[in-house]
Every structure is written in structure tokens, then in C-alpha cells.
Amino acid sequence: MNKNHEKSECFNLFGVPMCRYEKAQLEDALISYLKSEKIHKIAKVNTEFLGRALKDEEFKNTLASFDLNIADGSGVLWAAKYLTIPLTKTPLLRQIQAIYQMVYSGASLVFYPRYVKNPIPERFSGVEAMLLMLGSVIKTNSSVYFLGAEKDVNEKARKVLAEKYPKLNIAGGKGGFWESDEEVIEEINASGAKLLIVALGSPKQEYWIRDHISKLTTVRVAVGEGGSLDFVAGSFKRAPKWMGKIGIEWLWRMFANKNKTVGGGHRAKRVWQAVPVFIFTVVKMKLKNS
């Protein structure tokens, strides 16, 4: 577990310490980070991240080194809840019980979402978490720099946000590809930004933050954002709210949006890994380790 976290504030999921904050607590933490003299790393973790962490030790250790890992998606809440439900010691009954638990805990996402909100009480979608962070920037009179996504997407997202939030201080941004990380770092430092949004796709964005954060002089919070800028710019369409509430926004993404994020794969393949493969892996791990 990351030494920056108190045990009561985290739930260890596959070696990744997951934040147990509700919205107000997360906002307080963000404001505190932006006012701090230290630099903080934040990752928004979905089931695809957790699946990768199980197979990739470097990625798991990278997430474990971050100061805050936010649950991005109902699947993370479900996995945490499912793994805390006890099993009998009888071998045959354990298998039947595990499958039964998987079915009713999964169904609760649709019929009784409150059931899965323990031990992790709240999920934050990519865009929702980013807007919460931007709100903290406004409250602390700080500024933000947007790094990554395609050049036109980066520029469009900044324009949309500037119009929607006139009080938001946007220090700058850079999209597309660049030859020198050192030049980018110099530009970020010169901007004076305290919040750095890194939208390079995972795991590239988490590794970029890990490898370069010590060179950032003014940044106090660096966060991996994935495709959030694409949603803000309108390149991706967000799922209807009702789909988000019952945890099936992944179905919308599979058919409505083709993934353009650097480092991403075909959307249908990614959804396959993040939903059925992930569920199977969690059930198997529970039977093995419970």
C-alpha cells in the first residue's frame, strides 16, 4: 500500500490501493494537494487497468506508487464488493456460492446500486473526475495545463472549457506528438500550472507521469485522463446518464465510439477484456484466494 495513504482511506484491489473517498472528500483532498508544496500523482482506475495490473508487475507497481487511485467505473466497485463477500469452506459449495454471489452482486448494479458501494463508496467517471479537479483549480485560484490527445482535440477541449468555465485559468496545452519531452516539460514549468492533465492513453500516461514528475517545478497534481478530452471536445459521445447509473456505459462505448487514444486498442476487444474476461478473472481469484 502506498505510504501516502492511511489504511482506512484505501481498499487494496489486486495490489492497487483504491481510494475510498466520496465526492466531498475527494474535492477536499484535491484542494489540499493544489495548496501543498509536494507533487501528487493521481490515476483513474477502471477494470481494464486492474486486469492489466494483474498481468503487468510494472504497471501494478506504478499505480501502487501513485498518491490517489480513483475508481473509474461501476466494475471496480463491484469487484471490491464481490471479493469481500465470504465463502464457505466446502469445495463444491464454494464454487456454486461464488457464481451465485457473482450473479446477485452484478444484478445489484442495475436494481440496487447502493449494495456495491462498500468498501468503495463512489465511482468517478473520467470526465466527471476531471471536471471536479478543474473546479478545485478555480477554488484555489490555480491554473491547469492539458497535455496529450490529438492536437485539434486538445485545442477544441480547451476552447470548450474556457467558454463553459470563464473563471478557469488555462495555462496552456499541447496535443499531438512531440520529439522532446524536455521541451514539453520546460513549457509546462514556464506556464506555472499546478494541475497537469495527461491524456496519452494508458499505460503511457501513467508511465509518463511516473518518469517526469520530478522535473515539474510548479505542478502539484498530475493526473492521467485517457479519453476525457475527446469527450469534452465532442470527438466521443458520452453514454446516456441512465446507462451510467446502472453501470453499462461500456456497452455504449463499444458501439458508439471508436477508440482514438494513443496506446489504445480496438474498442470491442478492450470491452471484452474489461467486462467478461475481468469478471471471470475476479471469480477465479476469489475461489483461489478467499
Buried (B, 14 or more C-beta within 10 A) or exposed (E): BBEBBEEEBBBBBBBBBBBBBEEEBBBEBBBEBBEEEEBBBBBBBBBBBBBBBBEEEEBBEBBBBBBBBBBBBBBBBBBBBBBEBEBEEEEEEBEEBBEEBBEEBBEBBEEEBEBBBEBBBBBBBBBBBBBBBBBBBBEBEBBBBBBBBBEEBBBBBBEBBEEEBEEBBBBBBBBEEEEEEEEBBEBBBEBBBBBBBBBBBBBBBBBBBBEBBEEBEBBBBBBBBBBBBBBBBEBBEBBEEEBBBEBBBBEBBBEEBEBBBBEBEEBEEBBEBBBEBBBEBBBEBBBEEB
